[in-house]
Amino acid sequence: MEILKGYQDCSLDDINQDHTLRGAVERYLEVSLECMIDVGEMIISRQSLKKPESYKEILIILGDNGILPQDFSRKISPAADFRGELLHMYADIDMDKVYLSLQNHPGDLEKFARYITLYLEKTD
């Protein structure tokens, strides 16, 4: 999260013109999204919840089971699809979408971490 926050002051033009910066932003977004998904999968497995059929559904299941607030889980669930775009559509990545995610994702990731921490504190 802190690394991504460090890139938030960069403009879209900066990111588009500097291939190293662009690669770093894309990769750190991908890794942070992957972390959210992995944590969600672990909780779903540990709690023997419904098996998700997609990465997006992982976040929905967390909301449906009170692990995340339902409105928040629905808000962030498209991030799972975006992770797939970053991972598999590397030649056609929409940089406007990357930039928007850079501006919003660290805050959403912090909220996700807080909700997961609260959940874990209740269950341990």
N, C-alpha and C positions, 0 to 999 in steps of 0.2 A: 504494500500500500504506500509506504513512504517513497519508494522508488518512483512509482507512478505519479504521486503528488509532485515530485520534483520535476516532472515533465509538463505539468499543467500550465506553466507559464509560457511554454512554447506555442507559437501560433501554428495554425494549419499549414501556412506557407513554409514555416521553418521545418516542419515535419516532412512535408512533401519534397523539399529541396535537399534535405540531408538524409541520404539513404541509411546511414548508420543510426541516426536518431529514429527514423521510421521503423527500422528493424527492431530497435530496442523497445519502442512503444508497443509495437505489435506483439512482440514476444512476452513482455511483462503483462500485458492484458491477457494474453492466452494463458499464461501460467496462473495468474490470479483467478481466472474463471475456472481453470482446471482444479485448483485448490477447493473452490466452493463446491464443485460437483463431487470431488472425491470425499469431502467431509460429509456431504449429503448422502452419498452412497454408503458410507460407513455407518451413519446413524440409522438409515433405513435397514441395513443388514442387521445391525445390533438389536434393533427393536422388532425385527421380523415383520416389517411393514410390507405393504403391497409392493411387488417388484415393478420398478419403473420400466416402461417400454422405450423411453427416450431420455436423453440428458435433461431436457426441459422438464419432463415429468418428475424428475428427482426433486426439483425445487417446489413443484406443485404439491407433491406428496408431503413434503415438510410442512407446508402451510395447512394442508388438509388435516394433519395430525397434531396441530398446535405447537409444532417445534419452531416454526416461524409464524409471524402474523400472516394470515391468509392474503391480505391485500398486498403486503410486501412480497410474498412468494410469487404472486401473480405478476407483480411489477418487474421483478428481476428474472423471471423464468425465460424471457427471450434472450437473456445473456448466454444461456446454454447453447442456443442456436448460433449466436455470434461467435462463440468459442469454436464451433465447427467451421464457420467461415474462415476464421483466422488460421485454423489448422489445415484445412483442405482446399480453400479457394485462394491460396496465396498469390496467384497471378491476377486475380480480379477483386482484390480487397477494396471496399468502398472507404476511402480515407476520410470522408466526411463522417461516416459512421464510427470510424476509429477515433476520430477527434472528439466526437460527442461522448463516446464511451470513456475516453480519457478524462474528460471534464466531470463525468458523473460517477463512473465506476468506483473510484477509491472510496467515496462516501457510502455507496451501497455496500461495498465489501466490508467497511467498518461496521455498518449496521448488521450485516450478516454475522460477523464475528461476535458482536455483542449479543445478538439473539441466541446464537449457538452456545455462547458462554453461559447465559442465563439458563438455558435448557439443561446443559450439563451440570450446572450447580444444583438444579432441582432433582436431577436423577441420580446423582452420586451420593 
